[in-house]
């Protein structure tokens, strides 16, 4: 009888899951709604939660609301890579809308301390954003309801709320990913919902809908700001400086509902304690609201507030309060879990409830939170005044583009940046005007500057939800130093301009050093045009100019273009790549002459990359993005399913991104045959272990055996977690004469590392052109055991296999699109592979 009763409950739950719910399931009781405001169903054609909403329908509904309601204005802030609009709704009372520009300025002035107004006189600003991970769609679908409620609810309560609150409403942080996942969930939905977690509906094909077009996790890009979606929302953030920002996510199906604060010991030390106190006070509103509808929840567990590149933490270093919501996911329309059947409508209702409880908290705590923001910036000014360092200088005397791109990020965050008055030296490094910039510390965004340039190596906790270091000048491999005065600072830069190109005509040869960031783009254009180019393996001096390892020479004679046409083409190349190309009229130099055999002929690479099942989509996407958007080079993405039928002979280079599955045995043999025939294979991170196992390359790993002594059962996860190198920065010594290091002017390089793969050095020192130092940690967390194992190991090796070559990197040279400083290592492995 008991078993029959349980079966009846299960069948009942599944049947309930199949029945579409109407608005009454979601909306608060005892609230009337304006019939002139369109409901979601009237525009998108189905009840909320019945289907996963496509972004096109979501955008259609937001536009319909804006047209129907005097509480809403809408703006299109740009496009995603797939040409979807990046919408933002401003939702507040009609009275506030009539004076919205002045209210925004009043808000900014009050926060910065430039206003005599009282917090009682100002509305609070709340930025509500949904589903930055496309396959966590309950947030964006809840956004349909939240926008409807704010537009259509009637009565004194909603009027009071909208008088006191300005809502910046971002209906989809990730339109491309949301649409990708909606397609998957909807096309695999059964009429009679199947809640079995093994059903195809709950198992997306690679790469899944989590990411954007280039497979980036966009909830890691708030600080680097490399993607168009991020640039739009960061511009909106700084335009308004919101007091609260919400970030609606999903987690495992067996989980319930999480809201911040997170684990107290995992809060970034730059975040004021008052921030966490206010976060906890806000959480009481979520508790009340979720208790009311009977939903389970938890807080202060499992998530952290450390990395400022996430939506829930970025506001914390900008005077606001970031709130993370995590809902146990149905991952489709209804799925079995430890807590019963999780339906899509149920997950939407929790997100909608939290969205409203956030606004209730904002209204109730309005003056307290407004005053907190003001005190945040007031305290930051005091800290800046007492800081013995008055400025930071950064740059690279050989590479204007890298320094420019870091300055570009700073400007996106409204950080003041100055040009140099003139060239100067500091601690043995030369800083050139046009190649370097100065950041004064006495400015409103002082704490944000500290967060971006900080080098923390000691931590209260050893568990990190994300990376533990992101020091920007190290990521860009730029020279940088603290300054005790502003004597070297020139004018503040209000209109940042890309480095200026230059070229002079020659009838003999053209030269450009390999240091500039966009030289791979330039070289590829030259080779693709069918022109001959060579690279110098040794430095030389010509016309008083010292040319370093890796200088590119384009001779004028015996080219497919005549002299004038060649000049015109190279002028175009210089402009597009922001390069200085020097025309010379003699081959006679101090050092190797231009006709020397130490100039190696270069050939056009044709590159392919493995993608699909078994490959880490983040790593593959970062490589694709680098090739496509930075260097304008094609990389052919070959899916692992199709590898066996692919003719590899047309490719010169093949990239294996980080992989946990590798290839099938027959495909492995095919790849090895290709390498032995002359191909270059480049493997990253876990692919290194696979390549060793399959005998593509001989390597010896340094192992670290860790014994869990005196560890209690309840401590086992923390013990294991402490051994994870989740993302830190390390120093390596480099041999600048080796082709892998062409374009690096210093004898050290900063590497990002998030693996514990430690390769022992080759017995011949010249085969170890990159080697971790004996004290490698620059910033971030690594356990003492792993740090000891890392010392004096090598992150790079390259060896012959037949007539071809296998090159491996233990580290990610392209991390999250902002690790500009090591992008060239991969490009060198491609363009100069025959020289190694």
Buried (B, 14 or more C-beta within 10 A) or exposed (E): EEEEEEEEEBEEBBEBBBEEBBBEBBBBEEEEBEEEBBBBBEBBEEBBBBBBBBBBBBBBBBBBBBEBBEBBBBBEBBBBBEEBBBBBBBBBBEEBBEEEEEBBEBBBBBBBEEBEEEBEEBBBBBBBBBBBBBBBBBBBBBBBBBBBBBBBBEEEBBBEBBBBBBBBBBBBBBBBBBBBBBEBBBEBBBEEBBBEBEBEBBEBEBBBBBBBBBBBBBBBBBBBBBBBBBBBBBBBBBEBBBBBBBBBBBBEBBBBBBBBBBBBEBBBEBBBEBBBEBBBBBBEBBEEBBEEEEBEBEBBEBBBBBBBBBBBBBBBBBBBBBBBBBBBBBBBBBBBBEBEBBBBBBBBBBBBBBBBBBBBBBBBBBBBBBBBBBBBBEBBBEBBEEBEEBBBBBBBBBBBBBBBBBBEBBBBBBBBBBBBBEBBEBEEBBBBBBBBBBBBBBBBBBBBBBBBBBEBBEBEBBBBBBBBBBBBBBBBBBBBBBBEEBEBBBEEBEEBEEBEBEBEBBEBBBBBBBBBBBBBBBBBBBBEBEBBBBBBBBBBEBEEEEBBBBBBBBBBEEBEBEBEEBBEBBBEBBEBBBBBBBBBEEBEBEBBBBBBEBBEEBEBBBBBBBBBEBBBBBBBBBBBBBBBEBBBBBBBBBEBEEBEEBEBEEBBBBBBBBBEEBBEEEBBEBBBEBBBEEBBBBBBBBBBBBBBEBEBBEBEBBEBEEEEEEEEEEEEEEBEBBBBBBBBBBBBBBBBBBBBBBBBBBEEBBBBBBBBBBBBBBEEEEBBBBBBBEEBBBBBBBBEBBBEBBBBBBBBBBBEBBEBBBBBBBBBBBBBBBBBBBBBBBBBBBBBBBBB
